Amino acid sequence: MTHHLKLTILLLTALFTGCTHNSEPCSRDIILARLQEAANTKTALFGHQDDLCYGHSWNEDPGRSDIKDLCGDYPAVVGFDLGGIELGNNANLDGVSFDLMRARAEEHSRRGGIITFSWHPRNPYTKGDAWDVSSDQVVASILEGGECHSEFMTWLKRAADFLESVKDADGQPVAAIFRPWHENTGSWFWWGEGLCTKEEYQALWDLTYDYMVKQRGLNNLIWAYSPGGGADRNKYMERYPGDGIIDILGLDAYQYAGSALYQTLLRASFDFMEGLATEHGKLLALTEFGYEGIPEADWWTATLAPVIQEYHISYMLAWRNAHDKPSHFYVPFAGSVSADDFKAFHDNCPSSFVK
Ligand code: BMA
């Protein structure tokens, strides 16, 4: 079957199943079809966290993007983080105001880009941050009957209010990939493996999904599950929230040592994830990746691209270029070591980017 035929069938399926208000397929289905098309053609869409809010040496410059500065196009996918919304703060944990986030997300959706939201909420039990793993009672405390349950429901409400307030060109809540409770196979966030039982972790997902979708009617969300690299198939699936919730099987995997080792790590995960995606009828994504500072000149075309092209990956999201920490960047900028190679990477697959 040709890819165009597949896309047409997907769109027709979207049209006749479910979330249509009039004769148009809803934007969630259009985004899903676009992701599926990228996966089918092994042309993963390129993404960058906070790309439109700040870059390596600038902050809040309308229209600017480190990726666009380099190659002339915006990344197809832009990531934003909700951390801090739960407290009712005006800005997130990295200083991005939620009003700016909303404006940039809406702008990106109008130019045909895709939005994804991650969430590093504070610790509702200890009042520390998302990385406060000093107690293994946190998840238990926010589930029904727990001492922090009602406060946590307020946190979910604030996150839902924000997600609902970001509108697409038709004035509807924007279709966005939502990726909470990530890297759960590690134990560095309060929802991590060593901090709660499997049942508690899955109940946290049920609570989140029930509230957002069933109570609030946020049918615009596309749900991504994203364990960290290094988990085998059993560990990856052990705490899986279930096919009824998840749309995207993701992976968060960073390079800390040699490139060959990173390629091995990615292949070890995608080898089994590709089978899972087919069996469960889900999309595949590299939901977070990167090599801090990218010290290798040909990293994009020699390390990353060869592995990505082997699999049916819908999108890949590089982590952020902090404006206030000079060595904390995951995509190049003019003059950095891998800048030319990134241009080549872009030119080899311009459909991964948007104008
Ligand atoms: C981490 C780092 C932090 C940041 C956090 C949430 O990986 O980039 O500086 O606060 O993500 O965005």
Residues whose N, C-alpha, C, O or C-beta is under 5 A from the ligand:
A	BS01	BMA	D81 D94 H120
